[in-house]
């Protein structure tokens, strides 16, 4: 096997920028898929292609699964960037030049697997809600009780110990790698999966609100993604989580009261 050229060695030594560039590319591609690849029109709350009622066959279910998975990547990768960059930095210190980017890629793959599991469950839930005629053609709640229930459930979960235990892990990358570091390619995948499950435990109820505002409502998606970023990175993230929980419960309660009063 020939030795790498000096130019290639230089690239490998700068794998930090490979990781950063990869994060930017994957995130941008995911958002582009949401905005354009699915036929998004900013003047409508959902893509034209998705607004047509279709039969839930294997092909449609697979398309919905891919849609959910790409959407989760777009929404969650920005808030996971501090952890990913820390993992890349530690791999640079512990492994040969150039291998850090590869192992970081394995970590991201493990993180993506966790959200793939969520996407599978979300696709199944979408199928059931659609079968019960509880979703509009734009994949938003067509039922006031369902919408109110989603808001109240998400708000209550925001105030639970489970939510805040997972949020603490997401907000403390150094603590996570200090207690859960694993070496090698398999270890990187498992560590990414581990961190992804904590993020899933932190944010699954918020992602469920997509069924309230519209699964492919670009502004609703962006709003939730921005909130998740603030909750994880802002100094007062735990208090923001509790405050938002109260607001969601009040919002859902008001909606339910209006519905029952009619």
Phi, psi and omega in degrees: 000130181284150178287152180293148178292159178304323180295318180294321179298322178297317179298316182295325178290341180254042184290346174302319180286334174296316180296312180299315180297320178297318178299314180297316182296311183297316180296314180296319179298319182295316179293323177296322177298316180297316187283320187240319186299329180265010178083031184292139173236119184296344179274356177234155184283354181205160181296143180302319183297327183276347184281353181267127179294129182233163177282137180277077173263184183299318181297317180293318179299319178295319178297320178293321178298314179298318179301312180297317184295314178297321180296320178294320177299314181298321185280327190259332183302318180302319181284341178270355185303316179302318178294316182297317180292325176294317178299318178298318180296319180291323177295325178297327181280334189258345186233176180291154178305135179093335180281338182300317181297320180296313181293325176295323175299320176296321177299314180297323178298317177298320177298319179294327178299317180302316180283341171293323176296316177298318182298323176297314179295321180294322178296317178297317180296320178299318178301315182293317179295321178294320180296327180271006179060037179260000178243143175285170175301339178269009177064034170251163180299130176257011183230125178299315177299321178296313179300315179296320179297320178297316180295314182294316180298316179296319180296316179296318180296327179301339184253008182273157176299327181296317178302313187283334173295315179292320180297323178299319178295319181292330183270356185231074181303320181297318178296319181298308183291333179292331184252344188229021181292137175227141182265162176080174183295313179298319179297322180296318179296314181295322179293319176296319177297317179301310180294321178298323179292325175295317178296323177296316177297331180284321196241000187299322181292323177296320179294332176296338178292347174299331177288343176274308185274343182122120185301329179238030172282108187303318183288326176291317177301311181297321179296316179294318179299318179295319178298316179300318178299315180294315182300322183277330189251336182290146180303326182260033185304321181294320179290323176300319179299314180294317181297317179296326178299316178299315181298319180295319178296316179296319179298311179295321179296319178295321179295317180294322179296317179297322181293316182287336181281343182287000000 
